[in-house]
Amino acid sequence: MSSFADGSWEASSTYEDRQIVIELGKYDGSPMEHATDLQTLLRILDRDESWLMWQPTATDDPVFFRTKRADTSVVDMMLTAAPQREVSLAIPAHPFAFGLNVSGVVEILNNALGDSVDNPMGAEVPWAKGDVESPLWLAFQTPAKYPPAVAFNEAKYRSVVSSWHIPNGIGVPDPITAAPTGTGVGGGTTATFTADATMTTGNRYRVTTSSINASRILPITVTPVAGARDYRVFLRAKLSGGRVSAKVGNAFARLLRGTAVGPEWFDLGVTRLPTASVEDSDPFNLSPPVDTQDMSLLIQFLDTTGATIDIDLLMFIPVGPDCRYATQSTYPTDPGNYSDPTMAILDGINDRRYASWSAAVGDQNRYMGGLEGDLPTVRPGGPTKLSFLPVVAFENNGTGNESGQNAEIPDPLNTTTVVSWSYFPRYLYLRGVE
């Protein structure tokens, strides 16, 4: 049945194993030497996995094939005056050849409005090598300002990492930021605009209520990119006094809950920009660009009077088929055995995530909290953008509380995080590599 039949999903691409054919010969030595060498070869072939290096003449770098258990297809023994032996090998291997490791280090500023030279809330991995998408290894240094997160595996906040590919370096910009442009309207609520040094913008829109189920609509103006696409929306705000529902664009309303520990990021879900474009009318994201998009942020107070929310800004991070989005509880501690970890690691190469401690601690790598989404990747043919939100409100802390459970620590504005990244380029076509 065709994967393009009406109502069906397009199937993902898969690749069959590669088969590497090697002809070997030994034309000198005694029969015992021949037997010993053949035994050594068969032991190598019987391993679960091996690495085979290949480098054509006059190329700069080798590639490596990850081979599987194999056998000899033909063994010819010729008993001439000097014994001769020829062996034909057909070795199955993973479909991709791996290039040498590519790595870098970048320092990210936790300020969405920071100068571009400071890598605000993210960074760029240069144009990737290889033929196909390659998983990333990312290590995030734990800033000293982060307090411990209660007990191991009970972290009360998360980090969010998102990566997306920019074909030919054109088309997808940095994340979009937007702040309310006025105090808006709403019954049973009041809104004020005041300076606040804890906010990215230097100001806050404070919305308060004196009645249950009161709501406020705040206007915002967004500048989307050319064409239509989906964005994951994060709201930086400080809550106190009760539960609040927040909604932006065509995303579903998200329930937020917190205490006044300071501003933090809340995940508001996915919306589409421009909002007038929908999947049915623009399936290939070909809508013309628009200069600005007028939207609104709906705030509703659900179950208490005297609740307050201080609003800083919103961040729109691209999502879609060319993106990878991962969120995990991070930087946990185990007071009985471990100090605070020094690094949080998303290991896309081995499909793992863990925390790393200093050499003074016995067990240097331990499992970190649950992971949602896909681990970041890079794709050849353009650079890869990374977004990093270090402290995001935890959606479920294991006690059945609502999504948006407070992170229990404030977002550390203007701190920096050192991020190390690396990947192994993957090559589908057999050739010398640059």
Number of C-alpha atoms within 10 A of each C-alpha: 5 9 11 10 9 7 7 10 10 10 9 6 5 7 9 10 14 18 15 13 12 11 10 11 12 15 13 13 11 12 15 9 12 17 12 11 13 17 12 10 14 14 13 15 19 13 12 10 14 16 13 13 13 15 14 13 8 7 11 10 13 18 22 18 21 17 23 18 16 19 16 15 11 12 14 11 14 12 10 8 7 11 15 18 18 14 17 16 18 16 19 19 22 16 19 23 26 22 21 15 9 13 14 12 13 17 18 22 24 24 22 22 14 14 10 13 9 16 21 22 25 26 22 16 19 14 18 22 24 23 16 16 17 22 20 24 23 26 23 23 20 22 17 10 8 16 14 20 21 15 14 21 17 18 23 26 29 23 20 21 23 24 28 25 28 21 16 11 14 10 11 18 14 18 21 17 19 16 23 22 12 14 17 19 15 18 12 16 21 18 21 13 15 12 11 14 11 18 23 20 16 11 18 25 25 19 25 23 23 15 17 15 18 21 24 24 21 22 17 19 15 22 16 24 20 18 18 24 25 20 21 20 26 22 25 22 23 27 24 19 18 18 22 26 19 22 21 24 19 14 16 14 17 19 21 23 24 21 19 18 15 20 27 29 30 28 23 25 17 19 21 22 25 26 16 11 18 16 12 7 11 13 12 11 15 13 18 11 14 15 10 12 15 12 18 19 19 19 23 23 30 17 14 16 17 14 21 24 26 25 21 25 23 25 21 24 23 28 20 12 8 15 21 20 22 17 21 21 25 32 34 28 22 16 12 8 10 15 15 21 24 17 21 26 23 24 20 19 17 10 12 14 24 20 25 24 18 14 8 8 13 10 12 15 17 15 16 24 20 13 18 12 13 16 25 25 25 32 23 21 18 18 21 25 24 25 22 22 20 25 25 29 28 28 22 15 19 9 6 9 13 16 17 25 23 29 27 21 21 21 27 18 17 16 15 20 20 16 21 16 19 20 24 21 25 24 23 15 12 11 14 16 16 10
